[in-house]
Amino acid sequence: QVQLVESGGGFVQPGGSLRLSCAASGSIFNIYTMAWYRQAPGKEREMVATITSGGVTMYAESVKGRFTISNAKNTVGLQMNSLKPEDTAVYYCNAVLLEHSNSPLMNYWGQGTQVTVSS
């Protein structure tokens, strides 16, 4: 079994910055991609940023130039700058990985961390 544990959410004023972190632990053979998604009240969950094990990144248009995703051994971070009220949401960490060399690809989610941007 694999666990993803997020940290770093909180309250910030518009224009401020926050950094989210997520650590994966448990039975992990190889992580292919890690990502951040978010879900605002009344809206569907949406992709914010993804990063492959090789460091290839992809961002939602709404966060390009403001957010930066990074990874290290079994961890992923999201540096969020110039935050806007519309960035308010629960942010979820995601990992696509193999638990063992002969196991199928598995998709895991963290429990979510609240980010609130308000004056």
DSSP file (Angstrom, degrees, kcal/mol; ACC not computed):
  #  RESIDUE AA STRUCTURE BP1 BP2  ACC     N-H-->O    O-->H-N    N-H-->O    O-->H-N    TCO  KAPPA ALPHA  PHI   PSI    X-CA   Y-CA   Z-CA
    1    1 A Q              0   0    0      0, 0.0    26,-1.7     0, 0.0     2,-0.4   0.000 360.0 360.0 360.0 148.8    0.0    0.0    0.0
    2    2 A V  E     -A   26   0A   0     24,-0.2     2,-0.4     2,-0.0    24,-0.2  -0.936 360.0-160.5-121.5 141.4    1.1    3.6   -0.7
    3    3 A Q  E     -A   25   0A   0     22,-2.7    22,-2.4    -2,-0.4     2,-0.5  -0.966   4.0-159.9-121.0 140.1    0.3    6.8    1.1
    4    4 A L  E     -A   24   0A   0    105,-0.4   107,-0.6    -2,-0.4     2,-0.5  -0.983  11.3-168.8-115.5 124.6    0.6   10.3   -0.1
    5    5 A V  E     -A   23   0A   0     18,-2.1    18,-2.1    -2,-0.5     2,-0.2  -0.956   3.8-161.3-120.7 118.9    0.8   13.0    2.6
    6    6 A E  E     +A   22   0A   0     -2,-0.5     2,-0.3    16,-0.2    16,-0.2  -0.600  12.9 170.5 -95.1 156.4    0.4   16.6    1.7
    7    7 A S  E     +A   21   0A   0     14,-2.2    14,-2.6    -2,-0.2   106,-0.1  -0.975  43.0  63.2-153.6 161.0    1.5   19.6    3.7
    8    8 A G        +     0   0    0     -2,-0.3    11,-0.4     1,-0.3    14,-0.0   0.385  59.7 133.8 107.2  -3.1    1.8   23.4    3.3
    9    9 A G        +     0   0    0     12,-0.1     2,-0.3     9,-0.1    -1,-0.3  -0.147  24.0 116.1 -70.1 174.6   -1.7   24.6    2.7
   10   10 A G  E     -d  115   0B   0    104,-1.2   106,-2.8   103,-0.1     2,-0.4  -0.994  60.0 -47.3 160.6-162.8   -3.1   27.6    4.5
   11   11 A F  E     +d  116   0B   0     -2,-0.3     2,-0.3   104,-0.2   106,-0.2  -0.878  50.4 165.4-109.2 135.8   -4.5   31.1    4.2
   12   12 A V  E     -d  117   0B   0    104,-2.5   106,-2.0    -2,-0.4     3,-0.1  -0.993  33.9-114.1-148.4 150.7   -2.8   33.8    2.2
   13   13 A Q    >   -     0   0    0     -2,-0.3     3,-2.2   104,-0.2    70,-0.2  -0.460  52.9 -78.0 -79.5 157.0   -3.7   37.2    0.9
   14   14 A P  T 3  S+     0   0    0      0, 0.0    70,-0.2     0, 0.0    -1,-0.1  -0.277 121.6  27.7 -54.5 138.5   -3.9   37.9   -2.9
   15   15 A G  T 3  S+     0   0    0     68,-3.3    67,-0.6     1,-0.3    69,-0.1   0.278  99.9 117.9  90.0 -10.3   -0.4   38.3   -4.4
   16   16 A G    <   -     0   0    0     -3,-2.2    67,-2.3    67,-0.3     2,-0.3  -0.082  57.0-122.3 -82.2-175.9    1.1   36.1   -1.7
   17   17 A S        +     0   0    0     64,-0.2     2,-0.3    65,-0.2    64,-0.2  -0.936  21.9 178.1-131.6 150.7    2.9   32.8   -2.0
   18   18 A L  E     - B   0  80A   0     62,-2.2    62,-3.2    -2,-0.3     2,-0.5  -0.977  16.3-146.2-143.6 153.8    2.6   29.3   -0.6
   19   19 A R  E     - B   0  79A   0    -11,-0.4     2,-0.3    -2,-0.3    60,-0.2  -0.988  11.4-160.9-125.1 125.6    4.5   26.1   -1.1
   20   20 A L  E     - B   0  78A   0     58,-2.6    58,-2.5    -2,-0.5     2,-0.3  -0.787   7.1-168.5 -99.8 146.1    2.8   22.7   -1.1
   21   21 A S  E     -AB   7  77A   0    -14,-2.6   -14,-2.2    -2,-0.3     2,-0.4  -0.966   5.8-170.6-131.7 151.0    4.7   19.4   -0.5
   22   22 A C  E     -AB   6  76A   0     54,-1.9    54,-2.2    -2,-0.3     2,-0.5  -0.984   3.7-164.4-143.5 129.9    3.7   15.8   -0.9
   23   23 A A  E     -AB   5  75A   0    -18,-2.1   -18,-2.1    -2,-0.4     2,-0.4  -0.960   8.0-151.5-118.1 129.9    5.6   12.7    0.2
   24   24 A A  E     +A    4   0A   0     50,-3.0     2,-0.3    -2,-0.5   -20,-0.2  -0.828  22.6 170.4 -98.3 135.4    4.9    9.2   -1.1
   25   25 A S  E     +A    3   0A   0    -22,-2.4   -22,-2.7    -2,-0.4     2,-0.3  -0.950  30.3  50.1-141.2 161.7    5.7    6.3    1.2
   26   26 A G  E    S+A    2   0A   0     -2,-0.3     2,-1.2   -24,-0.2   -24,-0.2  -0.864 101.1   1.1 116.2-150.1    5.1    2.6    1.3
   27   27 A S  S    S+     0   0    0    -26,-1.7     2,-0.5    -2,-0.3    -2,-0.1  -0.653  76.0 158.3 -82.5  97.9    5.6   -0.1   -1.3
   28   28 A I        +     0   0    0     -2,-1.2    71,-0.3     1,-0.1     3,-0.1  -0.975  21.2 166.5-128.8 119.5    7.0    1.8   -4.3
   29   29 A F  S    S-     0   0    0     69,-3.1     2,-0.3    -2,-0.5    70,-0.2   0.838  76.9 -11.8 -92.2 -44.8    9.1    0.3   -7.1
   30   30 A N  E     -E   98   0B   0     68,-1.7    68,-3.0    70,-0.1     2,-0.5  -0.940  55.4-145.7-159.4 133.8    8.9    3.3   -9.5
   31   31 A I  E     -E   97   0B   0     -2,-0.3    66,-0.2    66,-0.2     3,-0.1  -0.904  13.5-177.9-101.3 125.7    7.0    6.5   -9.7
   32   32 A Y  E     +     0   0B   0     64,-2.7    21,-2.0    -2,-0.5     2,-0.3   0.902  66.4   0.0 -88.8 -48.9    6.2    7.6  -13.3
   33   33 A T  E     -EF  96  52B   0     63,-1.3    63,-2.5    19,-0.2     2,-0.3  -0.988  54.3-164.9-140.4 151.2    4.4   10.9  -12.7
   34   34 A M  E     +EF  95  51B   0     17,-2.5    17,-2.6    -2,-0.3     2,-0.3  -0.959  21.0 171.9-128.8 153.5    3.4   13.0   -9.8
   35   35 A A  E     -EF  94  50B   0     59,-2.4    59,-2.5    -2,-0.3     2,-0.4  -0.962  29.8-127.6-154.7 164.7    0.9   15.8  -10.0
   36   36 A W  E     +EF  93  49B   0     13,-2.8    12,-2.9    -2,-0.3    13,-1.7  -0.990  26.0 177.8-120.2 132.2   -1.2   18.4   -8.3
   37   37 A Y  E     -EF  92  47B   0     55,-2.8    55,-2.8    -2,-0.4     2,-0.3  -0.813   9.4-157.3-120.5 165.5   -4.9   18.7   -8.8
   38   38 A R  E     -EF  91  46B   0      8,-2.5     8,-3.0    -2,-0.3     2,-0.4  -0.991   7.9-161.2-144.6 155.4   -7.4   21.1   -7.2
   39   39 A Q  E     -E   90   0B   0     51,-2.1    51,-2.2    -2,-0.3     6,-0.2  -0.948   8.0-162.2-140.1 117.0  -11.1   21.2   -6.5
   40   40 A A    >   -     0   0    0      4,-0.4     3,-2.3    -2,-0.4    49,-0.1  -0.584  45.3 -75.4 -91.0 158.5  -13.0   24.4   -5.7
   41   41 A P  T 3  S+     0   0    0      0, 0.0    -1,-0.1     0, 0.0     3,-0.1  -0.295 118.9   6.6 -56.1 129.7  -16.4   24.3   -4.1
   42   42 A G  T 3  S+     0   0    0      1,-0.3     2,-0.3    -3,-0.1    -3,-0.0   0.515 113.5 100.0  77.8   4.6  -19.1   23.4   -6.7
   43   43 A K  S <  S-     0   0    0     -3,-2.3    -1,-0.3     1,-0.0     2,-0.1  -0.813  75.3-103.2-121.6 162.1  -16.5   22.6   -9.4
   44   44 A E        -     0   0    0     -2,-0.3    -4,-0.4     1,-0.1     2,-0.2  -0.427  46.7 -91.8 -77.9 156.6  -14.9   19.5  -10.8
   45   45 A R        -     0   0    0     -6,-0.2     2,-0.3    -2,-0.1    -6,-0.2  -0.492  50.5-166.8 -66.3 135.8  -11.4   18.5   -9.9
   46   46 A E  E     -F   38   0B   0     -8,-3.0    -8,-2.5    -2,-0.2     2,-0.2  -0.941  23.9-106.8-129.9 150.2   -8.9   19.9  -12.3
   47   47 A M  E     +F   37   0B   0     -2,-0.3   -10,-0.3   -10,-0.2     3,-0.1  -0.537  31.1 176.2 -72.5 135.9   -5.2   19.3  -13.1
   48   48 A V  E     -     0   0B   0    -12,-2.9    12,-2.5     1,-0.4     2,-0.3   0.791  63.8 -20.3-103.3 -51.2   -2.9   22.1  -11.9
   49   49 A A  E     -FG  36  59B   0    -13,-1.7   -13,-2.8    10,-0.2    -1,-0.4  -0.979  54.5-162.5-161.3 147.0    0.6   20.7  -12.8
   50   50 A T  E     -FG  35  58B   0      8,-2.4     8,-1.9    -2,-0.3     2,-0.3  -0.939   2.4-169.2-131.6 156.3    2.2   17.4  -13.6
   51   51 A I  E     -FG  34  57B   0    -17,-2.6   -17,-2.5    -2,-0.3     6,-0.2  -0.981  13.2-142.1-146.4 133.9    5.8   16.2  -13.6
   52   52 A T  E >   -F   33   0B   0      4,-2.1     3,-2.0    -2,-0.3   -19,-0.2  -0.402  35.9-102.2 -86.7 169.0    7.4   13.0  -14.9
   53   53 A S  T 3  S+     0   0    0    -21,-2.0   -20,-0.1     1,-0.3    -1,-0.1   0.772 125.1  56.1 -61.6 -23.7   10.2   11.2  -13.3
   54   54 A G  T 3  S-     0   0    0    -22,-0.3    -1,-0.3     2,-0.1   -21,-0.1   0.455 123.6-104.6 -88.1  -0.5   12.4   12.7  -16.0
   55   55 A G    <   +     0   0    0     -3,-2.0     2,-0.4     1,-0.3    -2,-0.1   0.562  67.4 149.3  93.7   8.3   11.4   16.2  -15.0
   56   56 A V        -     0   0    0      1,-0.0    -4,-2.1     2,-0.0    -1,-0.3  -0.641  30.0-161.1 -77.4 129.5    9.0   17.0  -17.9
   57   57 A T  E     -G   51   0B   0     -2,-0.4     2,-0.3    -6,-0.2    -6,-0.2  -0.756  18.1-172.5-115.7 157.1    6.4   19.4  -16.6
   58   58 A M  E     -G   50   0B   0     -8,-1.9    -8,-2.4    -2,-0.3     2,-0.3  -0.988   9.7-166.2-145.7 141.2    2.9   20.5  -17.8
   59   59 A Y  E     -G   49   0B   0     -2,-0.3   -10,-0.2   -10,-0.2     2,-0.2  -0.929  27.0-109.4-129.2 150.7    0.7   23.3  -16.3
   60   60 A A    >>  -     0   0    0    -12,-2.5     3,-1.6    -2,-0.3     4,-1.0  -0.513  36.8-118.4 -67.6 147.1   -2.8   24.4  -16.6
   61   61 A E  G >4 S+     0   0    0      1,-0.3     3,-0.5     2,-0.2    -1,-0.1   0.847 111.3  62.9 -57.7 -34.4   -3.1   27.7  -18.5
   62   62 A S  G 34 S+     0   0    0      1,-0.2    -1,-0.3     3,-0.0   -14,-0.0   0.664 111.6  34.9 -69.1 -15.8   -4.5   29.4  -15.5
   63   63 A V  G X> S+     0   0    0     -3,-1.6     3,-2.3   -15,-0.2     4,-2.3   0.464  82.0 128.1-117.6  -3.5   -1.3   28.9  -13.4
   64   64 A K  T << S+     0   0    0     -4,-1.0     4,-0.1    -3,-0.5    -3,-0.0  -0.286  80.7  14.9 -57.3 134.3    1.4   29.1  -16.0
   65   65 A G  T 34 S+     0   0    0      2,-0.4    -1,-0.3     1,-0.1     3,-0.1   0.291 125.6  60.5  85.4 -11.1    4.1   31.6  -15.0
   66   66 A R  T <4 S+     0   0    0     -3,-2.3    15,-2.1     1,-0.2     2,-0.3   0.704  97.6  51.6-115.3 -35.0    2.9   31.6  -11.4
   67   67 A F  E  <  -C   80   0A   0     -4,-2.3    -2,-0.4    13,-0.2     2,-0.4  -0.804  59.8-165.3-108.8 147.7    3.2   28.0  -10.2
   68   68 A T  E     -C   79   0A   0     11,-2.3    11,-2.9    -2,-0.3     2,-0.4  -0.985   5.3-157.1-134.2 124.0    6.3   25.8  -10.4
   69   69 A I  E     +C   78   0A   0     -2,-0.4     2,-0.3     9,-0.2     9,-0.2  -0.779  18.0 172.3 -97.9 143.8    6.2   22.0   -9.8
   70   70 A S  E     -C   77   0A   0      7,-1.9     7,-2.9    -2,-0.4     2,-0.3  -0.966  12.1-156.1-145.1 159.8    9.3   20.1   -8.8
   71   71 A N  E     +C   76   0A   0     -2,-0.3     2,-0.2     5,-0.2     5,-0.2  -0.968  13.8 168.8-140.0 156.9   10.2   16.6   -7.7
   72   72 A A  E >   -C   75   0A   0      3,-1.8     3,-1.8    -2,-0.3     2,-0.4  -0.740  65.1 -28.6-142.9-167.9   12.8   14.7   -5.7
   73   73 A K  T 3  S-     0   0    0      1,-0.3   -49,-0.1    -2,-0.2     3,-0.1  -0.313 127.7 -28.1 -55.7 108.4   12.9   11.1   -4.5
   74   74 A N  T 3  S+     0   0    0     -2,-0.4   -50,-3.0     1,-0.2     2,-0.3   0.701 121.6 100.0  57.0  23.7    9.3   10.1   -4.0
   75   75 A T  E <   -BC  23  72A   0     -3,-1.8    -3,-1.8   -52,-0.2     2,-0.4  -0.959  50.0-165.8-135.0 156.2    8.3   13.8   -3.3
   76   76 A V  E     -BC  22  71A   0    -54,-2.2   -54,-1.9    -2,-0.3     2,-0.3  -0.998   6.7-164.9-140.2 141.2    6.6   16.5   -5.3
   77   77 A G  E     -BC  21  70A   0     -7,-2.9    -7,-1.9    -2,-0.4     2,-0.4  -0.865   8.5-157.5-122.8 158.4    6.4   20.2   -4.5
   78   78 A L  E     -BC  20  69A   0    -58,-2.5   -58,-2.6    -2,-0.3     2,-0.6  -0.907   5.6-161.0-137.6 108.4    4.3   23.1   -5.8
   79   79 A Q  E     -BC  19  68A   0    -11,-2.9   -11,-2.3    -2,-0.4     2,-0.6  -0.804  12.5-165.6 -88.3 121.0    5.6   26.6   -5.4
   80   80 A M  E     +BC  18  67A   0    -62,-3.2   -62,-2.2    -2,-0.6     2,-0.3  -0.933  11.6 173.1-116.2 115.0    2.6   29.0   -5.8
   81   81 A N        +     0   0    0    -15,-2.1   -64,-0.2    -2,-0.6   -65,-0.2  -0.735  59.4  23.7-114.9 165.0    3.3   32.7   -6.4
   82   82 A S  S    S-     0   0    0    -67,-0.6    -1,-0.2    -2,-0.3   -65,-0.2   0.892  84.7-160.6  48.7  47.6    1.1   35.6   -7.2
   83   83 A L        -     0   0    0    -67,-2.3   -68,-3.3    -3,-0.2   -67,-0.3  -0.262   7.3-158.7 -65.4 145.0   -1.8   33.8   -5.7
   84   84 A K    >   -     0   0    0    -70,-0.2     3,-2.3    -3,-0.1     4,-0.3  -0.828  32.0-109.6-119.8 157.5   -5.3   34.9   -6.7
   85   85 A P  G >  S+     0   0    0      0, 0.0     3,-1.9     0, 0.0    32,-0.4   0.853 117.6  63.6 -54.9 -33.6   -8.7   34.4   -5.0
   86   86 A E  G 3  S+     0   0    0      1,-0.3   -46,-0.0   -46,-0.0    -3,-0.0   0.554  88.7  69.3 -71.9  -4.9   -9.6   32.0   -7.8
   87   87 A D  G <  S+     0   0    0     -3,-2.3    -1,-0.3    30,-0.1     2,-0.2   0.520  71.1 120.1 -83.8  -6.3   -6.8   29.7   -6.7
   88   88 A T    <   +     0   0    0     -3,-1.9     2,-0.3    -4,-0.3    28,-0.2  -0.420  41.1 106.1 -62.1 125.0   -8.8   28.9   -3.6
   89   89 A A  E    S- H   0 115B   0     26,-2.0    26,-2.7    -2,-0.2     2,-0.6  -0.969  76.0 -79.4-177.8 171.5   -9.4   25.2   -3.5
   90   90 A V  E     -EH  39 114B   0    -51,-2.2   -51,-2.1    -2,-0.3     2,-0.5  -0.873  48.0-146.2 -88.7 126.4   -8.5   21.9   -1.9
   91   91 A Y  E     -EH  38 113B   0     22,-3.0    22,-2.1    -2,-0.6     2,-0.4  -0.827  12.8-162.5-101.2 130.6   -5.2   20.8   -3.5
   92   92 A Y  E     -E   37   0B   0    -55,-2.8   -55,-2.8    -2,-0.5     2,-0.3  -0.914  11.9-139.0-116.7 137.3   -4.6   17.1   -4.0
   93   93 A C  E     -E   36   0B   0     -2,-0.4    17,-2.3   -57,-0.2     2,-0.4  -0.717  23.0-168.1 -88.2 142.9   -1.4   15.3   -4.7
   94   94 A N  E     -EI  35 109B   0    -59,-2.5   -59,-2.4    -2,-0.3     2,-0.4  -0.984   8.2-174.1-134.2 143.5   -1.5   12.4   -7.2
   95   95 A A  E     -EI  34 108B   0     13,-2.1    13,-2.8    -2,-0.4     2,-0.5  -0.998  13.3-159.5-139.2 136.6    1.0    9.7   -8.2
   96   96 A V  E     +EI  33 107B   0    -63,-2.5   -64,-2.7    -2,-0.4   -63,-1.3  -0.971  40.6 143.5-110.7 120.4    1.1    7.1  -10.9
   97   97 A L  E     -EI  31 106B   0      9,-2.4     9,-3.0    -2,-0.5     2,-0.5  -0.914  51.6-111.5-151.9 169.0    3.4    4.3   -9.9
   98   98 A L  E     -E   30   0B   0    -68,-3.0   -69,-3.1    -2,-0.3   -68,-1.7  -0.949  14.7-164.0-106.9 130.7    4.4    0.7   -9.8
   99   99 A E  S    S+     0   0    0      5,-0.5     2,-0.3    -2,-0.5    -1,-0.1   0.833  81.0   8.3 -79.8 -34.2    4.3   -1.0   -6.4
  100  100 A H  S >  S-     0   0    0      4,-0.2     3,-1.4   -72,-0.1    -1,-0.2  -0.909  85.3-101.9-139.4 167.2    6.4   -3.9   -7.7
  101  101 A S  T 3  S+     0   0    0     -2,-0.3    -1,-0.0     1,-0.3    -2,-0.0   0.791 122.4  36.6 -63.5 -26.9    8.2   -4.6  -10.9
  102  102 A N  T 3  S+     0   0    0      2,-0.1    -1,-0.3    -4,-0.0    -4,-0.0   0.141  96.1 104.3-112.9  19.3    5.4   -6.9  -12.1
  103  103 A S  S <  S-     0   0    0     -3,-1.4     3,-0.1     1,-0.1     2,-0.0  -0.597  74.8-101.1 -96.2 160.9    2.4   -5.0  -10.8
  104  104 A P        -     0   0    0      0, 0.0    -5,-0.5     0, 0.0    -4,-0.2  -0.342  48.9 -83.6 -74.7 161.8    0.0   -2.9  -12.8
  105  105 A L        -     0   0    0     -7,-0.1     2,-0.3    -6,-0.1    -7,-0.2  -0.448  50.8-157.0 -62.8 135.5    0.2    0.9  -12.8
  106  106 A M  E     -I   97   0B   0     -9,-3.0    -9,-2.4    -2,-0.1     2,-0.5  -0.894  10.4-145.5-120.4 150.3   -1.6    2.3   -9.8
  107  107 A N  E     -I   96   0B   0     -2,-0.3     2,-0.3   -11,-0.2   -11,-0.2  -0.961  21.7-175.1-117.4 116.3   -3.1    5.7   -9.3
  108  108 A Y  E     -I   95   0B   0    -13,-2.8   -13,-2.1    -2,-0.5     2,-0.3  -0.850   7.5-160.6-116.8 150.4   -2.9    7.2   -5.8
  109  109 A W  E     -I   94   0B   0     -2,-0.3  -105,-0.4   -15,-0.2   -15,-0.2  -0.942  13.8-131.5-125.8 147.4   -4.3   10.4   -4.2
  110  110 A G        -     0   0    0    -17,-2.3  -105,-0.2    -2,-0.3     3,-0.1  -0.288  34.4-103.6 -82.1 179.1   -3.5   12.3   -1.1
  111  111 A Q        -     0   0    0   -107,-0.6   -19,-0.1     1,-0.1  -106,-0.1   0.626  63.0-112.8 -83.6 -13.3   -6.1   13.5    1.4
  112  112 A G        -     0   0    0      1,-0.1     2,-0.4   -19,-0.1   -20,-0.2   0.133  19.5-130.7  96.9 147.7   -6.0   17.1    0.2
  113  113 A T  E     - H   0  91B   0    -22,-2.1   -22,-3.0  -106,-0.1     2,-0.3  -0.999  22.9-120.5-136.9 134.9   -4.9   20.4    1.7
  114  114 A Q  E     - H   0  90B   0     -2,-0.4  -104,-1.2   -24,-0.2     2,-0.5  -0.544  23.1-171.9 -80.3 132.6   -6.9   23.6    1.8
  115  115 A V  E     -dH  10  89B   0    -26,-2.7   -26,-2.0    -2,-0.3     2,-0.5  -0.993   5.5-174.9-120.6 123.3   -5.5   26.7    0.1
  116  116 A T  E     -d   11   0B   0   -106,-2.8  -104,-2.5    -2,-0.5     2,-0.6  -0.978   7.5-170.7-123.5 124.2   -7.5   29.9    0.7
  117  117 A V  E     +d   12   0B   0     -2,-0.5     2,-0.3   -32,-0.4  -104,-0.2  -0.951  30.9 133.8-115.6 113.3   -6.6   33.2   -1.0
  118  118 A S              0   0    0   -106,-2.0    -2,-0.1    -2,-0.6   -34,-0.0  -0.995 360.0 360.0-159.0 149.8   -8.5   36.1    0.4
  119  119 A S              0   0    0     -2,-0.3  -106,-0.1  -106,-0.2    -1,-0.1   0.409 360.0 360.0 -94.1 360.0   -8.1   39.7    1.6
